[in-house]
Amino acid sequence: MKKLSFIILWSLWGISVFAQQRITLDLQRTIALANDSSLEAFRTKNMYLSGYWEYRTYQANRLPSLTLNMTPAQYNRDITKRYDSGQDLDIYRNQQSFYVYGNLAIRQNFDLTGGTFYLDTELGYMRSFGGNTYTQFTSVPVRLGYSQGLLGYNPFRWERKIEPLKFEKVKKEYIYNAERVSEQATTYFFELAMAQAEYDLAKENVASTDTLYRIGMQRLKIASISRADLLTLKLDVVNAHNTLQNATSSLKRAMFSLASFLNMEKNTEIRLELPGRPQTLTIPVDEALMAARTNNPDFLDLRQDVLEAERNVDKTKKESRFNASVNASIGFNQVAEKLGDAYRSPMQQDMVSVSVSIPLVDWGVRKGKYNMARNNLNAVKTSSRQSEISIEEEVIMTVADFNVQQNLVISAEEALDLSVLAYNETRQRFIIGKADISSLTLSLNRQQEAQRNYISALKNYWLNYYKIRKLTLHDFASGFSLSEKFDYE
């Protein structure tokens, strides 16, 4: 039984070890995984596809449409009032009828005028039951027509202005959101990198304090240090173990957060490789501003808001006047008791109708709507200008921070190298009795602080780098526009 229990425990341990994935990531691979597998990337792709199909619908509405309208069967049985000429009075009669109707129409919208051309054909069948039974077919072999609002609002003209702009914004929003995912991945990456560095330092500190405490116990025997110093070394051992436990917990949380963001298994063990010193790159502020004005989807969104407000002004202005429309068609029609005769010797059918709607008294409703639309346009223009200034300020400040951050990374790297050398030197001096505990503790704290500053400088550099890419949709390192190389697969 004991042997069986041992085998089961060994198997479970093997399964848990096998289930825990181990992976080593650098920054670029982390970003690639984020843009490929993360839930945020999945949401971004679906937002793009939604806008893509909306634009495809707009394009389809510009093409001819073929529509079949049918009444496959309609049966009526009722009592209706009819005039009897023989008796010169109205009488009620029982009536039964069966009706079938079909219409096939091709329609084409004409953007320039806002009208619609149509070409259609019709066929109807009616059979009446009762005392006077008869059958009739009615046909319209062909009819060509055009309907047009004469003085009204033309939605097609505004759609030609707004819909292509909306789709261009959708494409650039997709790239913008992809860069935002890169920015988020960078944040998670360096949070784990910081936790990983804290854990490594804590583990090294535990080993170092244990060694120093053992050395201190030997030196106490020869009265080289005081008991107070030995107690301080013991306190350092206790604090180092507590720090390691906290660092282990922080490392697990940061690892779990990155694995969740990358849509990996939650128990994946991730080890990071910090990027080296970044290449020297200075971004001109003027070029960044120009790229942002051209590519940033927020600027396109502001232009869309202004166009939509102008469209509403145009619509309410024209609807505040009288409306007139015309519908004209020319074709042929015929009626007969047999289907073949319904298409023989058709008669010409002409139709012209003009409808007019004139507001006489509306107590200022139309005028009020027009004034509201006009004032809303002014407000949108003012708000758009304020938003443009805010975006430009963000670009300027981010570029300025990025250009400074490169020197900070170099300084932080130099400070880290010096702090490591200083700590190792102080530790050796303490071992041979030429340095006190205060100097050793201060040197260790400086090394840890230099490590944190170096990782923080790298984090700020890469966050600013990807933020500039997001704001401008331009890769200044390679010198090409991200929006020009857009290709969604």
N, C-alpha and C positions, 0 to 999 in steps of 0.2 A: 504493500500500500504506500509506504514511504517512497519507494522507487517510482511508483506511478505518479505521485504528487510532484516529485522532483522533475519528472519528464514534462508534466503539464506546465509547471512554472517556467522551465527552460524554454518551452515552445512559445509561451505567451511573451516572454522577454524577447525572444528572437523575432516574433511578429511585430512587436512595438518598435524594436530597433529598425527593422526593415521598412516599417510604415513611415518612419520619420525621414523625410527627404532632406538631403544636405545639398546646398547650392552656394556657389561663390559668384558674387555679382560685382561688377564695376558700375559707374554712373551711367555710361552709355547703354549698357545692356539693361539696366533697370528701367531707363526711359523707354527703350524699345519694347520691353515686356508690358509696360504700363499702357503704351499706345496700341498694343495688340490685344491684350487679354483683360485689362481692368474693366470693371463695371462702368466706370466713368467714360472710358473709350467707347464702350458699347452704347451708352446713352448718346454720346456725341455722334456716332454713326447713324443712329436712328433719327436724331434731329435733322441731320443732313438729308437723309432719305425722305423724310416728311416734306421738307422744302423742295427737294428735287421733284417729287411727284406732283406737288402743287404747281410747279412751273410747267411740267409736262401737261397737266390739265389745261393750263392757260394756252399752251401751244396747240393742243388738240381743239380748243374752242375757236381757233383761227382757221381751222381746216373745214371743208364741207362736211356736213353731217347728214346721214341717211337714216330716216326714221319711218317705222311702220306703225301706223295707228289703226287699231281694229276694234270693231264690236262684233265678236264672233257669233253671238246669238242674243237676240232680244225678243221676248214673247210678251205680248200684252193681251189681256182679256179684261175688259171693263165696260161699263155703261156710260155712254157719252151723249152729250146734247148735240143734235144735228138739226139743220133747217130743212124742212120738207116744202119744196116749192109748190108741189101740187096742192097741198092743204094750206100753204102760206102760214105756217106756224112751226115753232121749234118743238121737236119731239125727242125723247130719249130712246137710244137704240143700243142693242148689245153689239159689241165690236170685239173681234179677235184678229190679231195680226202678228206676223213674224218678220223680224228685220235683221239684216246682216250688212255690215259696212266695213270698208277697208280703204286706207289712204297711205300712199308711199310718197315721201317728200324728201327732197334734197334742199338743205339750207346752207347759205354761206353769208357770214357776217362781213360787212364792209366797214373796216375801221375808220376810213377817212371821214365818212359822213355819219356813221353810227347806224346805218340802215341794214336791212337783211334782204337778200335775194332768195327766192325759193322757186323750185320746180317740182310739181307734184302731179300725181294721177290718182283718181278715185274710182271706186266701184261700189254701188249699193244694190241691195236686193230686198224687196218687200213683197209679202204675200198676205192678202187679206182673206179671212174666213167668214162664213156666215151666209146670209141670203144673197149677197152680191160678191162672189169670190173672184179675185183677179190677182195677177202677178205682174210685177214691174221690175225692170232693171234700169238703174240710172248710172251713167258713167261720165267721167271727165278724163278723156284719154291723155291730155296733157294741158298743163296750165303753168304759165310763167308769171311771177309776180315780184313786187318789191314793196316793202313797208319801211317808213322813215318818219322819225320825229323831226319836224321842220325847225322848231326853235328851241327844242328841249336839250337836256343834258346828254352828252355823248360818252357813255362809260367806256367804249372801246378805245377811244383816243387816250384816256387816262391810264387804262390798263397797259397800253403800249409803252407808256413812260415808267409805270411803277413796277410791273411784274419782272422785266429784265433786271431792274435794280435790286428787287427782292431776291432774285436767284443769285445774283452776284454777291449779295450780302450773305446768303446761305453758304455759298462756297467758301467765302473768307471766314465766316463764323466757324466752319468745320476746321479750317487750319488754325484759327485762333484758339478753339477749344482743345485741339491737339497739343498746341504749345502750352496751354494752361494745364493739361494733364502732365506734360513734361515738368512744368514748374511744381506741381503737387508731388510728383515722383521724386524730384530733387529734395523737396522738404522732408519727405519720409526717409529718403536715403541718408541724409545727413543727421536726422534725428537718431536713426539706428547707428550711424557711424560714431556719433557722440556717445551713445550708450555703450557701444562696443569699446571705444577708447577708455571710457570710465571703468568698464569691467576689467579690461586688460591692466589698467593702472592699479585698480584695487587688488587684482590678483598678484601683481608684482609687489605691491605694498605689503600684502600679507606675508609673502615669502621673505621680503626684506626685513620687516619688523620682527619676524620670528628669528631670523639670523642675528639681527642686532641685539635682540633680547638674550639669546644664548651667549653672544659675545659679552654682553653686559654682565651676565652672571659670572663669567670667568674673570672679568676685570674687577668685579666686586670682591672676589676672593683675594686679589692682590691689592685691594684698596685703591684701585685706579679710578673708580667712580664711586659716588655716594649712593646710599640706599634710596635717596629721593630720586636720583637719576635713573636707578633701576626700576623704580615704581613708574616713572614716566615712560620708560621703554615698555613696561608691561601694559600700561594704559594705551600706548600706541598699538600694541598687538590686539587688544580688545576692540579698539576703534577701527582698526584695519579689517577685522573679521566682520564687524557690523556694516562697515562701508561696502564690503564685498557682497554681503547679502542684499543690501539695497541696490547695488549696481546690477546684481543678477536679476532681481525683479524688474528693474528698469529696462534691462536688455531684453527680457522676455516680452515685455509690453511693446517695446519699439519693434521687435522682430515680428510680433503678431500683427501690428498695425501695417507694416510694409507688406507682409504676406497677404493680408486681407485686401489691401489696395491693389496688389498685383493679381488678385483672384487665384492665389495658390492655396495649397493645403495649409490649414492653420498651424499645424505642428512642424512646418518646414523650418529647418535650421539654416539660417542665412548668414554667410560670412561676407563682409564687404571689403573691397579694395579701394582705398582712397585715390582719387585722381591726382596726378602729379601737378607740378607747377604749370598753370595755364600759359598758353602762348601770349606774347605781347600783342595786344589789340587795342587800338584807340578808335573810338567811334565818333565821328563828327556829329555834333548836335543838329546842324542844319540838314544833313542827310537823313538822320533819324526822323526828324520832323516831316520831311518831304515824304519819306516812305510811309509814315503813319497816316498822313493825310490821304495818301493814295490807296493804302491797303487796309487800314484798320476798319473792321466792320462797324464799329460804333459811329464812325463818320458817315458810312453808308446808311445806317439806321436813322441818323439825324436828317439826312437828305430825304429819306423815305417819309419821315414824319412831316417835313415841310411840303412835299409833293401831295401827300394825302390831305393835309390841311388846305392846300390850294384847290384840290379837287372838290372838297366840301364847299368851299367858297363859290366855285363855278357852278356846282349843282344847286345850291340854295339860291344863287342869283338868278339862274335861268328858271327855276321852279317858282320864283316869286312873280314872274310875268305870266302872260297867258301862254298856254301850251297848244300846239297844233301838230297833227300827224296826218300822214297820207298813206293810203294802201291802194295799190293799183295792180291789176292782173289782167292777163289776156290768155284765152284758151278756148277749148271746145267742150261741149257737153251734149248728151243725148239721153233719151228715155225710150224704152221699148219693152214689150212683153217677153222677148227672147234675148238671151245673152248676146248672141251674134249681132242682132239688130241694134243693140245699144252702142255698138262701135261703128255702125254704118251711117254714112252721111251726117257726121256730127255738125251741130250748129255752133257758130262762134259765140263765145261767152266773154264779155268784157265787164270789168268792175273797177270803178274808181270811187274811193271814199275819202273824205277829208273830215277830220274831227277836230274841234276846237274847244278848249276849256279856258274860260275867262273868269278869274276871281273878281267878284264885285265887292263884297264886304267880308273881310276875314279878321277885322279888328287888329290888324298889324301883325298877324301870326307869321306870314311869310317874310315881312320886313325884319321881324325879330330874329327869325332863324338865320337870315342873311347876315345881320349885324353880329350875332353870336359866332358864326363861322369866320367872319372877317377878324373879329377880335381874337378868336382862338388862333388864327394864322399868325397874327402879330406876337401872341404869347409863345407859340411854338418856335418862331424864328429867334426870339430873344433867348428862350431856354436852350435852343440848339447852339447858339453862339457861346453861351456860358459853358455848356458841356464840352464844346470844342476847346475852349481855353483850358478847362480842367484836364482834358486828355493831353493837350500839348505840354502843360506843366508837369504831368506825370512822366511823359517821355523825357523831358529836359532833366528832371531830377534823377530819373533812373539811369540815364546815360552818364550824368555827372558822377553818380555813385559808382557805376561800373568802371569808369576810367580811373577813379581813385583806388578802387578795391584791388587792382592788380598789384600796386605797390604795397598794399597792406598784406597781401598774401606772401609776398617776398619777405617783408619784415617779420611776419609771424613765423615763417619757416626758419629764418635765421635765429629768431628768439628761441624757438623750440630746440634747435641744435645746441645753442649755447646753454640752455637750461639743463639738457641731458648731460652735457659735459660737466657742468658745474655740480650737479647732484652726484654724479659718479665720483668726482674729485672729493667732494665734501664727505661722501660715504667712506671712501678710503681713508681720509684723514681721521674720521671718527673711529674707524676700526683700530688705527694705530695710536689713538689717544690724542690727536692734535686738533680735534674739533669737538665742540660741545653739542648737546642735544638740540639746543635752540637753533644753531646754525644748520644742523641736519634737517630739522623739521621745516625751517624756512626754505631751504633749498628744494625739498620735496614738494612743498606747496607751489613754489615757482615753476617747477617742472610740470606739475599738473595743470596749472593755470595757462602755461605756454601751449600745452597740448590742446586745451579747450579753445584758446584763441586762434590756433592754427586751423582747427576744424571749422570754427565759426567763420573765419575769413574765407575759407574755401566755399562754405555754404553760401555766404553773401555774394561771392563772385558769381557762382553758377546760377543762383536765383536771379540776380540782376541780368545775367546773360540771357536766360530763357524768358525773363519778363520783357526784355527789349525785343526778342524775337516775337513774342506774343503781341506786343503793342504795335510793331511795325510790319510784321509778317515778312521780315527780311533777315537773311543770314549774312551778317557783316563779316563773319570769318571767311566764308566762301565767296561772298560778293554777289549772290543771286537772290531774287525775290521768291519767297515761298509760294506766293499766289500764282506766279507765272508757271511754276512747275506742278500746279495742282493736277492730280490724277487720281480720282477715286475708283478703286477696284473693289 
